[in-house]
């Protein structure tokens, strides 16, 4: 931001991006004017929720995505079956040609990490863990 000129920003985040927005706003309040979070719990509430078995069961994927190499291996297995399933179950379903285009894109070097957002989610998990007791520090 400093290179682009504005001193403060309106920060919007959804899902994992919401976690990024929370942690960013808590870590750098001097540059975040406002924050809008969609479909993401406050890191402190998320941390508290993860102490309850019901929420823990619903959040299993947080832990999977925080592990090195596992998410990439899961989504790449069986010719991208994990992702193909979502495309085939979409309404309307993606055509075979569209699915092939996605598979070609996912197959590029390092695309699996970007596709599952694994690197970002690993950082979010660490930031949320640190923020659980209060304001995150970097």
N, C-alpha and C positions, 0 to 999 in steps of 0.2 A: 504494500500500500504506500509506503513512504516514497518509493520510486515513482509511483503514479500520481501523487499529489494529494489525494484526500487524507485528512487527518483522522477521520472516523468513518465507520462503515455500518450499514444496515446488513446484518448477517442472517441468511436464511438457510436452514438445513432440514433435510428430510431423512428419516430412518437413521442409518449410520452417519449420514451427513449432519443430522440433528445432534448426534453425540459430539461430532467434531465442532459444531457451532457452540454447544454448551461449553465444552472444554476451552475453546478459543475465547469465548466471552469471559469465562472465569479467569483464564490465565492472562488475558490482555485487555482488561476493562478500559484501559485508556484509549484503545483504538476501536472499540465496539460501541456504537451509539445505541443501537437497538438490535435485538435478536428475535427471530421468529423460528419456532421449532415446530415441525410437523412430524408426528408419529415417532417421537423419541422421548424417553423419560429423562428427567433431570438426573445427572450422574449419581447424586447422593441417594435419590429415591430408587434408582435402579440398583445400586449397591445394597440398599436395605431390602429390596424385593428379592434379591438373589439369596437371601438367607431363609426364604420360605420355599418349601419343596414344590408347591404349585407353580410359582414363577420360575423356579430353577428348571423345571421340566419344559416350560415354554421357551426358555432361553438357551437351550442346549447348544444351538448353533453359534452363539457368542464364543463359546469355548473352542468349538471346532475351528472357527475362522481365526482364532488367536494362535493356533498351533502352526509351526513352520511346515510348509510343504503339503500338509494333509488336505486342505481345501482344494488346492490345485490338482492333487492326485484324484480326489473324489470326482471333481467335475470333468476331468479328462478321461476317466475310466470308461471302457466300453464305447469308444467313439462318441464321447460327449453325451452319454445317455442322460445324465443328471439334468443338463440344460435342454436337451431334445424333448424331454418329458414336459417341461414348462411350455415350450413352443407348440407341442402337439395338443396340450390341454387348454391352450388359449382359445377364447371365443371371439372371433372365429379363429380356427387353428391356422398356423402358418403353413404355407404351401411347402412341398418338398424342396422347391427351388430356393425359397426364402431360407429354409432351414439349412440348406447346403451353403448359402452365403454366410450365415452366422457361423457355421462350423469352420469354414475357411478363415474367417476373421479370428475366431477363438484359437485357431491352430497356429497363429503367428507367434514368434518367440516372445515370451513373457506375457502374452495376452491373457493366459489363465489367471495370473496374479491380478492383473488389472480388472478382468471381468468379474471376479468374485470380490474385488476390492480388498483382497486379503492383507496387503501391506497396510492399507489405511485402517482396516478393522483391527489389526494387531496394535497399531498405535492408539486407536480409540479405546481398546480394552485396557491398555496400560494407563492412558489418561483418565479414564473413568475410575479405574482402581485407585489411582492417586487422589482423585477428586472426591472419592466417597466420604472422606472425613472432613471435607471442607474445600477450600479453593485450591485448584490444581496449581502446581508450580512447574516450571520448565527448567 
